[in-house]
């Protein structure tokens, strides 16, 4: 059966390399890992223990189901979307992105037997999810009245980390302003100060290398490392860091045929044999989450064999007799071929494909 191989040493390399870059500027800043959407398609069950082994203490997942499945591994697990039941483990935190969600959370936990930590998400320029600047005071007043809810974190999303856009720097300043407002509010009430974070892989690396000395030189209490941990970045600007893709996709041979020049292969006879040889089919296709290769793409396996169009739901053909073949060990070429980004290719990989840590 086809499977995904996960290189644990590449994973540890990526985390340690990123950490060494950011601690040059902000030694106290910790790495948090984004594990949402099945660890970006790599496998939550496989990546979470590796993250714990690497010393990661805080992670971010998509929802409560993902959080509950790894609840025993981390000190803090923030579920970015959806509600958290009152009886959930105390280390699972709720992300609150609107006044309505805050009110609902307060109501749900009004009679709870334990306090629920929440992280308040604020809109700092991406204009997607988050409490607006002019709603922040209202949100804080609701928190002051709420029972069994503790403001443990305040975060934003700098959506310009990958782009050569002044928005990156104005967003940093916007979050700095939010941080100052919340800190004053906490100090006035003798409340514990929550943790603050707004940067992902690209943003943290850019700021660590930034010449903008007038900007806040603190990366926050933590940075949320996502795609960088898995070996990629999508920044338009050069990031002086060497990351290693950790996932490779492997397929096993189904059958082989000796074909003659002029023979046709697959649906519609799109592929025509150019010279005599042995052609094999391998057990992975678009039903496993790969994008369907047709005559518009020119993609090869990691060892150089051309993947022949048209790809089938459960298999593909190429000129090879290998018993096992590496379909890719870096999805960048696939992303370019389909005019998308590595995230899309990786997160589409079927969760039913076996993941093997090496």
N, C-alpha and C positions, 0 to 999 in steps of 0.2 A: 504493500500500500504506500501511496505517496505520503510524505511527511515533511515537517519543518524542523530543521536543525538549528538550535540556538547556541551560539558561541559564548559561554559564560565569561571567558577571559576578555573577549572583546567588550562585553557589557561592563565588566569591572574597569577596563581601560577607559571607556568613555566617561564613566562617572568620576574617576580619579582625575582625568585630564580636565574635565569641566571644573571640578572643584579647585584644582590648582590655579586655574585662570581667575576665578572669581575671588578667591581668598587673597589674592595679591592686593585687591582694592578694599575688600571688606572681610577681614578674617573671621568675624563672628557670624557671618551669614551661613546658614545651613542649606544643604540640598534637600529638596523634597521631590518625590518622583510622581509623575502622572501615569497612572495605570488604567485610565479609563478606556472603555471600548476594547475590553479583553487585552489590555496592555498594548494598545495600538496594533492589535491583530497578532501579537507575538504569543499570547497565552498568559492570562492572569495567574493561573495555577502554577505556571513555571517561573514567571518573572518575579512574582512577589517574594518567594523565598530567597532568590538571588539578591533582591533589593535589601532584604533584612540582613543577609550575609555581608552586604557592602556597607552596612551601618546606617541605612536609611531609616528614619524614625517616623516621618510624616509622608503620607501619600494622598493622592486625589483620584477618585474613581467616578464613574458616571452616575451610579444610583445606589440605593440601599442594598439591592441584591448583590452587586459587586462588593460593596463594603463588608457585608456579612460573611461572604465567602473567605475573606482574609482577615477577619476581625482579631484573630489570635496573634497576628504577626507584628502589628505596628502600634505605637503609642497613640497616633492620631490618624484617622482616616476620614477625609472630608468627601461626602457625597455631593457632587456638583448639581445634581438635578433630582427633583422629586422630594417627597416627604420622608421623614424619619419617624418611625413609631415611638411612642413614649417608652416602651419597654426594650428599646434597642440597646446594645452594649454601649457603655458610656464613652468609649474611645471613638465612636462613630459620630462625627459632627455633621451638622446640616449647613448647607450653603443657602443663604437667603438673598434673593436678587430683586425683591420688590417689597413695597409696603404691604401689599396683600398677602404675600407669602409670610412676612413677619407676623402679621396679625393671625394668620392661620396657625403658625407654629406656636404662638403664645397661647391660643385657645386650646390646641391639642395637648399642650404640656401643663395646662393650668393646674390639673389635679394629679400630675405625675408624681411618682415616688422618688425620682432622681432628677437632678438638674441636667439639662441638655446644653452642651456647648454648641454655639453657632458661629459661623463666619459670615459677616456681612459683606456682600459683594457690591461695590460702588462703580458707577459709570464714570470713567475718567477720560473718555474721548472716543471709544469704539462705538458707542451708541447702539449697543446690542442688548446686553443684559446688565442689570445693576441699578442700585439706588441712585437717583439723580442728585446732583450737588445741592439743589434747593429742597430736596426731600430728606437730607441727612439729619437735620435737627429733629424732624418729626420721627424718623426711625429711632434715633437715640432716646427720644422721650418715651416711645413705645417700649423700648427695652428697659427703661428705668422702672416702668410700671409692671412689666411682665414678671410672673412667678416662674421659677424653675427653668429660666433661660439665662445663660451667661454669654456675654460677648467675648469670645475667645480669639477671634481673628477679624481683620478687615483687609479685603483684597480687591484688586482690580485686574484688568487684563490690558496690557499695553499691546494693542493690535498693530503696532508699527515697527515691531522689532526686526522684521525681515526686510523693511523697505527704506530706501533713501528718501525719507520724508521728514519734514520738520515736526510732524505730528508725534514722532517718537519722543522728542525732547519736551514738547508741550504737555504730553501725557505724563511724563515723569514728574514734571512740576505740578500737574494737577493732583497726582497721587500724594505728593509731598504735602500739598495744602490740606488734603483730606486727613492725612496722618496727623498733622498739627492740630486740626480741629478736634479729632477724636481724643488725642492725648490730653488736651486741655479739659475736655469734658470728663474724662476719667479722673484726672487730677483733682478737679473741683469737687468730685463726689467720693474721692478716696477709693475708686474702683481699680482693680488690677488692669494694667495696660495690655491690650490684646496684641497678638502678633500681626505684622503688616507684610504684605507681599504683592507684587504686581508684575514681576518679570518672568519670562520663560527663557528657554535656552539662548536664542539669538539675542534677545534684549539684554540679558545678563552679561553675555560675552561682549556685546558692543559697548555697554556702559563701562565694563571693566577696562576696556581699551580706549575709552573716549578721551578726547582732548578737551571736552567741554568742562573745564574746571569750575565753572559757575554753577553747574548742576549739583544736586545732592550727591555726595560721594558714597552714600550708604545704599547697598543693593537691597536693603530690607532685612527682615529677620530670616527670611528664607527665599529661595528662588525655586520656581516650579519647573523642573527639568522634564521635558516631554520627549520629542522626537530625537533630541540630541543623545539621550541615553541609549537609543536604539541604533545610533550610528549615522544620523542624517541631520542636515539643516537646510532650510530653504531660503536663506538670506540672499538678497540681491547684492549685498556688500560682502567683501572678503572677510571671513572670520579665520584668524590665524590659529587654527586648531585642527588636529588630525583625529577624526572620528572613524570608527570601524563598524560597518553594518553587522548586526549580530545574527540576523535570520537568513538562512538559505533554504530554498525549496527543492526537495529531491523527489524524483519520480522513479518508478520501477517498470521494467519492461513487461509488456503484455505479450507481444508476439513480434516476429520478424518475417519479412518476405524479401526474396531476391528479385529485384525488378530490373527491367530493361529500359534503355533509353526510349523515351516517348510514352511510357506507361503513365497513367494518371493516378493520383492519390486523393482520396477523401471526397467530400461533398462537391458535386459539380465538376469534378476533375480540375479544380483550380490549379493544383500543383502538378507539374509535368516533370518526370524524371529526365534530367539532362545527361546523365551517363549511367551505365550499369552499376548496380551496387545493392547493398542490403539496407533496407529501411525498416525501422521498428516503430511500434506505437508504445506510448508510456502513459501511466495511469493517473494523469491529472489533466483537468480541462476547465472550461469556464463554469461548470457546475461546482467547482471547488473554490470559486471566488476570483479566479483569474479573469482578466478582460479577454474577450474573444478576439483572437488574432485572425485577420483576414488578409487579403492581398495588399492592404494599405500599410501594413506594418512589416518591418524587417528586423525581427528579433531572433537572437540566437541563445542557445543554452550557455551556461557559464564556461563550458569547454569548447564552445565555438560552433556547434552544430545548429544549422538554421531550423527554426521551428516552422514547419510547413503549414501554410493556410489550406483549408480553413480549419481552425481548431474545433474539436468536438466538445460536447458537454463533459465527457469523462476521460478524454485522452487527446494526445497530440502525436504527430508523426515527425520523425527526422531521420536523416541518414546516419545510423549508428547501430552498433551491436552491443552497446554497453548494457549490462544488466541493471544498472542504476545510473541515473544521470542527474546532474545539478541543473535545474531549470534556471535559477538565478541565485547569486550570492550578494547581489546589490540591485535594488529595484529601481535605481535611478534611470536606467535605460528604458524600462517599462513605463515609468512615469512620463518620460519625454515622448515615447512613441504614442501615448494616448493623451498627450497634452494636459497632463495633470501633475500632481505632486506625489511624493512617496507615501504620504499618509493614506491616500486613497487606495493605492495598490495594496498596502499592508493591511488596512482595516477590512478590506473585502475578503481576505483569505478565510476560508471556512473554519469555524471553530471545531468542526469535526475532524479536521486534519490533525494527526498526531503531532505533538510538539516534543522534541527530544533535546534535552540539555546536554551539551558536551563540554 
